[in-house]
Amino acid sequence: MNEISQRRFPKITQEGLDDLSKRIGVKIEKTVEPWCYEATRDNIRHYAHGIGDDNPLWCDPEYAKTTKYGDVIALPSFLFATSRIISGYVGGLPGVHAMWSGADWAWYKPIMRNTEVRTVAHLKDLVEHNTRFAGRAIQQIYHVDFYDAKTGDMLAEADSWCFRTDRDQARENGTKYTEARSRPKRVYTDEELAEFTKYYEQETIRGSETRYWDDVAEGEALPTMVKGPMTVTGFVAYAQGWGGLYIRANKLAWQLQQKHPNAGIKNRFGIPDCPERVHWEEEFALEVGAPGAYDYGPERTSWLQHQVTNWMGDDGFLSQAKCQVRRHNPEGDIILINSEVVRKYEEGGRHFVEIRQRAEQQDGELSAIGSAIVELPKR
């Protein structure tokens, strides 16, 4: 029996679930500090660049001065960097694998430069599922409110969820990636890559050219957005802007592992290392049942929002967005996001469009589904 098959991870137990269920509805008083407290110029830009977004409204103060905001603002998904809870830092069931799998967002105000963000969070619900990935899984749903710490104004609120799964069950008996694991590694030709990277050449940021509600038609398609090819470098670039959950060095890593022993899973050198390394270490990703080192869930959600903010322009406002992650995107995958306007409507004197989104990888397998509601100016 080889080392991997001998490996055993903590399992979901009824005792653990009973303990966790006592936390439902209880305000979380203490958690790991966020990666970003303030929406500074650099923090905003680092997050934007981490998802491959170079919109000058977030990244170029000189350009932003010419907009109605008068300065750079944070892209909506930047708020992932201001709360570990919304990003997947789950409590309870120590050592049981957590896969961030989706979020429902609502924004109420633009996030202006240098806004200090305060968050309030609680565990909202636990839902049991039977999955192809690992059999029994627990969907752990959190709710987070985001406030301007100085004014008290609510900026946004969101529900996000992780699926807690049995790592050994996923590796040994999960069926979701059986076929994917048996495929030979795909190596792209330059011609194949050009078929996808042409979308980068064609990517358009609407920017200062106002998109009016009057000019949008139901059934209108948004320009296809491509992300990838997936590389560990890309996953690390996202972690640089977002902050990760368990990425610590030296003494700080040791301190985290002293407080949370199951956050230090031994690597091939016998050294405790963080569970987050599934995103850059293929060997460990395979141990937990994934098809290889893969992207981050909040990263993918941010990609879907990136497509919408490119399309809506500086004068649009992303009011709501939803995303459900449906599979891992391992190294080598390329994601194509296609969307269309499905509804136009007026509400309270404001004008909105609803957008439906679908992300597929290069072979047509579903990666994520989403939706967005955008407020646009009327002529």
C-alpha positions, 0 to 999 in steps of 0.5 A: 500500500503506497503512502497516499492510500495509507493517508487518513484525514479527519472525517465528518462526524455527527458530534462535529456537526452537532457542535457546529450547528450550535453556532448558527445565527451567532455573531462571530466575535473573533476571526483571523484579520482580513488581508485588507482593512482599507480600499487603498489605491495599491490594495485595489490595484493588486486585487484587480491585477490578481484577476487580470483586470486592468480597468482604469477606473480601479487602476489609474488615478489620472483616468479616474479623476475624469469620472463622476467618482473623481478618484479610483474606486474598488471593483465590487469583488475587492470585498473578498479581500476584506473578510476571511469569512466571505472567502472561505475561512470556515469554523468547526469540523477541524481537518475536514476539507473545505471547498469554496463553492459560491456566493450571492452578493448585493452592493448598495454603494460604490467603494471609494478609495481609502474606505475602511471596511468593517464586517459583521458575520455569522453562520447562516445554515448547514445543508447536507448533500450527496455529491459525486465528488465525495459522497456526503458533503455539508454545505456551510453557509455564512452571511457577511455584512460590509460597512464603511467603518467611518460613516456606518453606511452599509456597502454590501452584504453577501452569503457565501458557502463552502462544501465540507468533504471527506478527503479520503472518500473523495480520493478513493471513491469520488466519481466526478473526476474519474475520467479527467484523471485518466486523460493524458496531460494536454499540451497546447499548440501555439495555434490552439492557444491563439484561438483563445488568446484572441479574446484578450486582444478583443477585450473591451472596457466600456469605460467612459462611453456610457451604456444607457438602459434604453439601448440595451435589448433583451437577448443581447450577448455580452462579449465572451471573456476568457480566463487562462490558460490556468497556471500555478503562477496565475493562482499565486497572482490571485492570492497576492491580491486576495490574501489567501486564507492560511498562507503564512511564513515561518513564525506566523505559520507556526503560530497558526498551526499551534492554534489550529493543528489541523491547518498544518498538514504534513508535506512530503518532507514531513513539514506541516504546511497549509491545506491551501496548497491544493492550489499550487501543489498537484500532489496534494490536490490529488490526495484530496480528490481534485484533478490537479492544482486548481483555481480559487473559488472567489477568483472565479466569481470575480472573473464573472463580475469582471465581465459585467463591469467591463460591459456596463462602463463607468456609469453603471452600478453592479447591484447584485451578482450570484455565482455557483462553482460547479467543478475545479479548474486545474492547471491547463484549463481555459475558461470561456464566460458567455452571458446575455441580457435576459431582462430589462425592468424599472423599479422605484424609478431606477433602471436595471438589466438582468444578466445570465452567465455561464462559464465553460472550460475548453472542452465544454464542461461546465465550470460555473453559472452566475447572474448579475443585476446592473443599474444603468442610466436612462437617457 
